[in-house]
Amino acid sequence: MAGNIKNLRSLGTLTTEEARAISSRGGIASGQSRRRRKMIRELMGNAMTARVTDGDVEAWLIEAGYEPTFENAMTLSVLTKAAQGDVEAARFVRDTLGEKPTETFNLAVSDKPVKAVDLSGMTDAEIEALADRADDVPAALPEAAEN
């Protein structure tokens, strides 16, 4: 989006009527966008269940015992790529099957709330030292040192 930042104005600086008109136009555009995305989802859903038009792919699916739809063609294609060693295809299959590994880590130290540490004023060496101390969590906590 190219534009001049000097032309930007906060809604708080506009009159009530101007702010209402801008908000109304935004709401209308949002509704149009939402309807367009819904139509695309429906179109894709219908296309996925449509019969494959490529004769070779159709024969391949029928031979494998599947209905010759685009959905089945895509599924077997990704599975074939994964079996041939395509790592991205293998990840896609794993994730689609609901076997994606956890990407979050929860650490319960104690019943006490964990204190936040502001790292912005620390040097890299200080942050590394703090991380090294975290290996021995109870020793790194000020409460543990006092006891």
N, C-alpha and C positions, 0 to 999 in steps of 0.2 A: 504494500500500500504506500504509494508515494503521496506526499502531502507536505504542507507547511505546518510545522508544530506551532507556529504563532497563531494559526487559525483555530486551534483547539480551545474550547471553552468548557468550564465545569458546568454541570446542570444547575449547581447552586447559584451561579451568577446569572442565570436566565430568569425571565419572568415565568410565572406559573403557567401561562398559556403556551409559551415557547417550549418549556420543559415537557408539558403534557403532549404537545404535537410531536416532539422528537420521540418521546416514549411510545406514543401511539404508532408511529412509523416503524419503530423497532419491534413492537409487538406483532405488527402485520407481517414484517419481513421474517420474524421468527416462526410464525405460523406457516408461512409459505415454505420455508426451509424444512420444517417438520413434516409437512404434507409431501414434499418432494422426496425426503428420505424414506418415508413410509411407502411411497409408490415404488421406489427403487428396491426396497426390501421385498415387497410383494412380487415384483417382476423377477428378481433373482430367485425367490422361492419357487415360482412357477417354472422358471427356466431350468432349475435343478432337477425337476421331476419330468422334464420333457425328454422325449426319445432322442438318442444320439443319432446324428445324421451321417457320421463317418462310418462307412461299411466295415472297415477293418476293426475299428473300436467296437462296433456293434457285435461283430462276430466274436471278438475277444471276450466280451462280457457274457454273451450267451454261452460260449464254450465253458466259461468259468462258473456258469450256473446262476448268473445274476440278470436282473431286468436291465435292458440297455438304456439307462438314463444317464444324464450328465453327472448326477450326484454319484452314482456307482462308478462311472468312468473316472471321475476325479479321485475317489477314494482308492480304487485299485491302482491308479497311477502313482499316487503318493506312497502307497504301501510298497509298490515295486521299486520306486526310487530309494525308499528307506532300506529295503532289503539289499539294494546294490551299494549301500554305504553312504548315501547322501545324509549327512548329519542333520541338516535343517529339516529334511523330510522326516527323519526319525524323531526329532524334537516335536514336530507338528503332530505326529501320530501319538506320541507319549502324552502331550498336553491335551489333545483332543479326547483321549481316553480317560482324562482326569487324573493322570499320574504325575503331574508336574510337581517337582520338588518345592518345598517350602522356601519362600524367599525372604521370610522374616525370621527374626531370632528373638525370643522372649527370654529374659533373664530375670529371675526372681532372687534378689539378694537377701532380703529380710522382709519382715512385716512393715518396716519403716519406709516412708517414701524416699525415693532416690533423689539426691540433690543434683541440681543442674550445675554444670561447670562451664564457665565462659572460656572458650579456647581462643577467642580472637586476640587476646593480649599475650598469648604464650608463643614462645619460639618453637621451631620444629623439634629441637632437642628436648624441650620441656614436655611437649605432647608425646613424643616417643617414650620418655621416661614414665609418663602417666600411663601409657598403654602397656608398658612392661609391668608396672605395678598392678594393672588390672588382671594379670594372670593369677595373682594371689589376691582375689577380691576382698576377703575380710581384712587383710593387712592394708589395703589401699583406702579403706574407709576410715575417716577420722574417728568415728565412734569406737572402732575396734582398737585403735592405737591408744585411746584413753583407758580402756578396760584392762 
